[in-house]
Amino acid sequence: MSLPVPLHASTRRDEPPTCDPVTGEVRVPLALYAVDVHQGDIELVLSRAEAQPVIDALLRAAQPRLEVVS
């Protein structure tokens, strides 16, 4: 029995996320990889309500973190 290879996703180059101005639906084009081998492409589709917490979390994660040194 073999262990499953962990998959990860990256945004596709030169393909920015799109947003439907009427519904607020957000589509993020992703490339799926097993280790470094491309497995295919897919779109992550989020409603406006689902997208906002994801965007907020990404912005928080991207900010530099300051540590208190005593």
Secondary structure, DSSP 8 states (H G I E B T S, - for coil): ------EEEEE-TT---EE-TTT--EEEEEEEEETTEEEEEEEEEE-HHHHHHHHHHHHHHHS-------
